[in-house]
Amino acid sequence: MPPIFALVDCNNFYASCERVFAPRLEGKPIIVLSNNDGCVVARSNEAKALGIAMGVPEFQIRPLIRAHQVQVFSSNYTLYGDMSQRVMETLEQFCPDLEIYSIDEAFLSLTGFTSRNLTDYGRTIRATVKRWTGLPVSIGIAETKTLAKIANRIAKRTPDTGGVFDLLACSDRDALLGRVPVEDVWGIGRNHTRLLNQHGIKTALQLREVDEQWIRKHLGIVGLRLVMELRGVSCLDLEECPAPKQSLTCSRSFGHPISTLAEMEEAVSSYASRVAEKLRRGRLAGTVMTVSLTTNEFKEGPQYSNSVTLNLSVATDSTADLIKSSLRGIRAIYKEGYNYKKAGVILTSLVPASQTQADLFDAQDRVKSKRLMSALDAVNDRWGAGTLHYASSGITKRWKAQFQHRSPAYTTDWAALPIVTA
């Protein structure tokens, strides 16, 4: 039986999450900002219509924000992550074979649903997600993932589709693909777009018809798979079990410039703690750590950036171990006399926590350490992140990123539950 994929994509996800709990914002322009309320990372359709671009610094568009009463929100990833989980759990009610592709996208396998009208089934899924979560989604259906991406794009941009487009039922696929710019094909980046355009390949239809040898030569085997997908030959399977992560990162810009080693140590300790939590949640352990720092290249004054990579003697997920290593790293690269804007901690060469190699000279009681980390995680899961933390992470944390427009954690904090009044 030939495969059938559906791509479910939440429309303007971050902005839509904010709108769920503030219905008064329906039809009004909304933007969501990055850490420290710096740049635009999400826009509602109304904000896009005003010409607000992705990545533009907030201070550059303040006159536009005031003139059109654009609603501004700081990023609220706790809320977005929980809303994403609710969407995915809803989708699982309709199809057990599901690949979570990103925070706001999922592929479904509809291979066993050929007896149904897939457009109607897609509309049922769409209506249920809207009713259960408040979030609007678009659904594209096709026989390959790449074509499902294109179908989803059409569903999102064509009101007549009602948010669902089944490419399998399209009577004139060639005409449709001829209207899709090649840069909108999944997997075609800026450099490949430039190369293809130079050879007169400007649409998905033209890319589909390119000679296989030419594609293999210029775009490699990945490009060849993409072309085959455009031809309706499925080359990308549903990944129900995502591959283990190869690295974990915690990197943040500071709420104000850091100019002392003490504050920098607090920040790096906090980032190492966060990475350790991610490791334990994924049942992983890290063996290589990279610590970095940098000044703000957009500000006047002396500039400096550096990083150091440390090999850990034992693969670990212990917060204490990672803080100790991160402090050793930051002390090695920190220099006085600079105003630092950002620092980060990266763990690479990750291994399953159950398969770590012991060290003959390791004097630490690893069993006791695991019990301590379990207790730490249990307290923070029960009472909120950061309730219990290492003193090296600081108390006041004046360097933390600023979120002046952050909405409440409506779905994960009892004190932030929305109140309905008559």
TORROZA-302762 format. One record per residue (C-alpha): residue in three letters; x, y, z. Coordinates in steps of 0.25 Angstrom, whole numbers, plus 2048, in hexadecimal, padded with zeros to 3 digits. Layout:
N
- residuo,px,py,pz
- ALA,X,Y,Z
...
# end
This chain:
422
- residuo,px,py,pz
- MET,800,800,800
- PRO,806,80D,7FC
- PRO,809,817,807
- ILE,800,823,80A
- PHE,805,82F,813
- ALA,7FE,83A,81A
- LEU,806,846,81F
- VAL,7FF,84E,82A
- ASP,805,85B,82C
- CYS,800,865,837
- ASN,7FE,873,831
- ASN,807,87E,836
- PHE,809,875,842
- TYR,80F,87F,84D
- ALA,805,88A,849
- SER,7F9,880,849
- CYS,7FD,87B,857
- GLU,7FC,889,85C
- ARG,7EF,88B,856
- VAL,7E9,87F,85C
- PHE,7E9,885,86A
- ALA,7E5,893,865
- PRO,7DA,892,85B
- ARG,7D9,8A1,85A
- LEU,7E5,8A0,851
- GLU,7DE,899,846
- GLY,7E0,8A1,839
- LYS,7EB,8AA,840
- PRO,7FA,8AA,83C
- ILE,803,8A2,846
- ILE,812,8A0,846
- VAL,81A,898,850
- LEU,828,89C,853
- SER,835,894,856
- ASN,83D,894,863
- ASN,83F,8A2,869
- ASP,833,8A6,860
- GLY,83D,8A8,855
- CYS,838,8A4,848
- VAL,82B,89F,841
- VAL,82A,890,841
- ALA,81B,88E,83E
- ARG,810,896,837
- SER,801,895,835
- ASN,7FC,896,827
- GLU,7F8,8A4,82B
- ALA,806,8A8,82F
- LYS,80B,8A2,822
- ALA,802,8AA,81A
- LEU,808,8B7,821
- GLY,815,8B3,81B
- ILE,81C,8AF,828
- ALA,827,8A5,824
- MET,82D,899,82C
- GLY,839,89D,834
- VAL,837,8AC,834
- PRO,83C,8B2,841
- GLU,830,8B7,849
- PHE,836,8C5,84B
- GLN,836,8C7,83C
- ILE,827,8C5,83A
- ARG,822,8CD,847
- PRO,81B,8D8,83E
- LEU,814,8CD,836
- ILE,810,8C6,843
- ARG,80A,8D3,849
- ALA,803,8D7,83C
- HIS,7FC,8CA,83A
- GLN,7FA,8C5,849
- VAL,802,8B9,847
- GLN,801,8AF,853
- VAL,80F,8AC,857
- PHE,813,8A0,860
- SER,820,89A,865
- SER,823,88C,862
- ASN,81C,882,86B
- TYR,822,874,868
- THR,81C,86D,874
- LEU,80E,871,86F
- TYR,812,86E,860
- GLY,818,860,864
- ASP,80B,85C,86C
- MET,802,860,861
- SER,80A,859,857
- GLN,809,84C,85F
- ARG,7FA,84E,860
- VAL,7F9,84F,851
- MET,802,842,84F
- GLU,7F9,83A,859
- THR,7ED,83F,851
- LEU,7F3,83A,844
- GLU,7F6,82C,84A
- GLN,7E7,82A,84C
- PHE,7E5,82A,83D
- CYS,7F2,823,838
- PRO,7FB,81A,841
- ASP,807,81C,837
- LEU,80C,829,839
- GLU,819,831,838
- ILE,81B,83D,840
- TYR,823,845,836
- SER,824,852,83E
- ILE,81D,85A,849
- ASP,812,85E,840
- GLU,812,853,835
- ALA,80F,844,834
- PHE,80F,83A,829
- LEU,803,82F,82A
- SER,803,822,822
- LEU,7F5,821,81B
- THR,7F9,814,813
- GLY,7EE,80C,81A
- PHE,7E3,817,818
- THR,7E1,815,809
- SER,7D2,811,80B
- ARG,7CF,81F,810
- ASN,7CE,82C,809
- LEU,7DC,832,80E
- THR,7D8,841,80C
- ASP,7CC,83F,815
- TYR,7D4,837,81F
- GLY,7DE,842,81F
- ARG,7D3,84C,822
- THR,7CF,844,82E
- ILE,7DD,844,833
- ARG,7DE,853,831
- ALA,7D1,856,838
- THR,7D4,84D,844
- VAL,7E2,853,846
- LYS,7DB,861,846
- ARG,7D0,85D,84F
- TRP,7DA,855,859
- THR,7E6,85F,859
- GLY,7E1,86C,853
- LEU,7EC,86B,848
- PRO,7E9,86C,839
- VAL,7F1,862,831
- SER,7F3,860,822
- ILE,7F4,852,81C
- GLY,7FA,84D,80F
- ILE,7F8,83F,80A
- ALA,801,838,7FF
- GLU,808,82B,7FC
- THR,816,830,801
- LYS,81B,839,80C
- THR,820,844,802
- LEU,813,844,7FB
- ALA,80B,845,808
- LYS,813,851,80C
- ILE,80F,858,7FE
- ALA,801,854,801
- ASN,801,85A,80F
- ARG,807,867,809
- ILE,7FB,867,7FF
- ALA,7F1,864,80A
- LYS,7F7,86F,813
- ARG,7F7,87A,808
- THR,7EA,877,800
- PRO,7DD,87A,808
- ASP,7D5,872,7FF
- THR,7DB,865,804
- GLY,7D5,867,812
- GLY,7E3,864,818
- VAL,7E4,856,812
- PHE,7EA,852,804
- ASP,7EB,844,7FF
- LEU,7F5,844,7F3
- LEU,7F1,836,7F0
- ALA,7E3,83B,7EB
- CYS,7E9,846,7E3
- SER,7E6,845,7D4
- ASP,7F1,84E,7CF
- ARG,7FD,84C,7D7
- ASP,807,851,7CD
- ALA,800,85F,7CD
- LEU,800,85F,7DC
- LEU,80F,85B,7DD
- GLY,812,866,7D2
- ARG,80D,871,7DB
- VAL,816,86C,7E7
- PRO,823,874,7E7
- VAL,82F,86A,7E9
- GLU,834,871,7F5
- ASP,827,86D,7FC
- VAL,82A,85E,7FA
- TRP,82D,857,807
- GLY,83D,855,808
- ILE,840,860,7FD
- GLY,848,86A,804
- ARG,84E,878,800
- ASN,85A,873,7F9
- HIS,853,868,7F2
- THR,848,872,7ED
- ARG,853,87A,7E7
- LEU,85A,86F,7E0
- LEU,84C,86A,7DB
- ASN,848,877,7D6
- GLN,855,879,7CF
- HIS,852,86D,7C7
- GLY,843,871,7C4
- ILE,83D,869,7CE
- LYS,833,872,7D6
- THR,827,869,7D9
- ALA,824,85C,7E0
- LEU,81F,857,7D3
- GLN,82C,85A,7CC
- LEU,834,854,7D7
- ARG,82C,847,7D6
- GLU,82F,846,7C7
- VAL,83F,848,7C9
- ASP,848,83D,7C4
- GLU,84C,833,7D0
- GLN,85A,833,7CD
- TRP,85B,843,7CD
- ILE,854,843,7DA
- ARG,85D,838,7E0
- LYS,869,840,7DB
- HIS,864,84E,7E1
- LEU,85B,84B,7EC
- GLY,860,83D,7F0
- ILE,858,831,7F5
- VAL,850,83A,7FE
- GLY,84C,842,7F2
- LEU,849,836,7EA
- ARG,83F,831,7F5
- LEU,838,83E,7F5
- VAL,836,83D,7E6
- MET,831,82F,7E7
- GLU,827,834,7F2
- LEU,822,83F,7E9
- ARG,81F,833,7DE
- GLY,817,82C,7E9
- VAL,821,822,7ED
- SER,822,821,7FC
- CYS,830,822,801
- LEU,82E,828,80F
- ASP,828,81E,819
- LEU,820,822,825
- GLU,82A,824,831
- GLU,821,81F,83D
- CYS,82E,81D,845
- PRO,836,82A,844
- ALA,846,828,843
- PRO,84D,82B,851
- LYS,852,839,852
- GLN,860,83B,84F
- SER,861,848,857
- LEU,85A,851,861
- THR,85C,85F,863
- CYS,858,86B,86C
- SER,85C,878,867
- ARG,856,885,86B
- SER,858,894,869
- PHE,859,89C,876
- GLY,84F,8A5,87B
- HIS,85A,8AF,87D
- PRO,869,8AF,879
- ILE,871,8A7,883
- SER,87F,8AD,887
- THR,883,8A4,893
- LEU,888,896,894
- ALA,87E,893,8A0
- GLU,872,896,897
- MET,877,88F,88C
- GLU,879,882,895
- GLU,86B,884,899
- ALA,866,884,88B
- VAL,86E,878,886
- SER,86B,870,893
- SER,85C,872,890
- TYR,85E,86E,881
- ALA,865,862,885
- SER,85A,85E,88F
- ARG,850,860,884
- VAL,858,857,87A
- ALA,859,84C,885
- GLU,849,84C,887
- LYS,848,84A,878
- LEU,852,83F,879
- ARG,84A,837,884
- ARG,83D,83A,87D
- GLY,843,833,870
- ARG,84A,828,878
- LEU,857,82D,872
- ALA,865,830,878
- GLY,86F,83A,872
- THR,87E,837,870
- VAL,882,844,869
- MET,87F,852,86E
- THR,881,85F,866
- VAL,880,86D,86E
- SER,87F,87A,866
- LEU,87E,889,868
- THR,87D,895,860
- THR,87B,8A4,860
- ASN,871,8AC,858
- GLU,877,8AE,84A
- PHE,86C,8B9,848
- LYS,870,8C1,853
- GLU,87C,8CB,853
- GLY,888,8C7,85C
- PRO,892,8BC,85D
- GLN,88E,8AE,857
- TYR,891,8A0,85B
- SER,88C,892,85A
- ASN,892,885,85D
- SER,88E,876,860
- VAL,895,86A,866
- THR,892,85B,865
- LEU,893,852,871
- ASN,894,843,870
- LEU,88C,83D,87D
- SER,893,832,883
- VAL,886,82A,885
- ALA,879,82C,87D
- THR,870,833,886
- ASP,862,839,888
- SER,865,83E,896
- THR,863,84D,898
- ALA,86E,84E,8A2
- ASP,878,848,898
- LEU,874,851,88D
- ILE,874,85E,895
- LYS,882,85A,89A
- SER,887,858,88B
- SER,880,865,886
- LEU,886,86D,891
- ARG,894,868,88D
- GLY,891,86B,87F
- ILE,88C,879,881
- ARG,897,87D,88A
- ALA,8A1,878,87F
- ILE,89B,882,875
- TYR,896,88E,87D
- LYS,89D,89B,87B
- GLU,89B,8A7,883
- GLY,898,8B5,87D
- TYR,88C,8B0,874
- ASN,87D,8B1,874
- TYR,878,8A3,870
- LYS,86B,8A1,869
- LYS,869,892,869
- ALA,86F,885,86E
- GLY,86B,877,86B
- VAL,86E,868,86F
- ILE,86D,85D,865
- LEU,86E,84E,868
- THR,872,845,85C
- SER,876,836,85A
- LEU,869,832,862
- VAL,867,824,866
- PRO,85C,81C,86D
- ALA,85D,81E,87C
- SER,85B,80F,87E
- GLN,868,80C,876
- THR,872,816,87C
- GLN,880,811,87D
- ALA,886,811,88B
- ASP,894,817,88F
- LEU,89E,810,897
- PHE,8A2,81D,89E
- ASP,894,822,8A0
- ALA,892,824,8AF
- GLN,884,829,8AF
- ASP,878,821,8B4
- ARG,870,820,8A7
- VAL,864,819,8AD
- LYS,863,824,8B8
- SER,864,82F,8AD
- LYS,859,828,8A5
- ARG,850,828,8B2
- LEU,853,837,8B4
- MET,850,83B,8A6
- SER,842,833,8A6
- ALA,83F,83B,8B3
- LEU,843,848,8AD
- ASP,83A,845,8A0
- ALA,82E,840,8A9
- VAL,82E,84D,8B1
- ASN,82F,856,8A4
- ASP,825,84E,89D
- ARG,81B,84F,8A9
- TRP,81E,85E,8AC
- GLY,823,864,8A0
- ALA,830,866,898
- GLY,83B,86C,8A1
- THR,834,869,8AE
- LEU,840,862,8B3
- HIS,84E,865,8AC
- TYR,85D,866,8AF
- ALA,861,873,8B6
- SER,86C,875,8AB
- SER,860,878,8A1
- GLY,85D,885,8AA
- ILE,851,88A,8B1
- THR,84D,898,8AB
- LYS,852,894,89D
- ARG,852,8A3,898
- TRP,859,89E,88B
- LYS,84C,895,887
- ALA,845,898,87A
- GLN,83A,8A3,87A
- PHE,82C,8A0,876
- GLN,824,8AC,878
- HIS,818,8A7,870
- ARG,817,899,874
- SER,809,893,876
- PRO,806,88A,882
- ALA,808,87B,882
- TYR,7FA,878,880
- THR,7FB,869,87F
- THR,806,865,888
- ASP,805,86E,894
- TRP,7F8,86E,89E
- ALA,7FA,87C,8A2
- ALA,7FA,880,893
- LEU,7ED,879,88F
- PRO,7E4,883,887
- ILE,7D8,888,88E
- VAL,7CA,889,887
- THR,7C1,893,88C
- ALA,7B2,895,889
# end
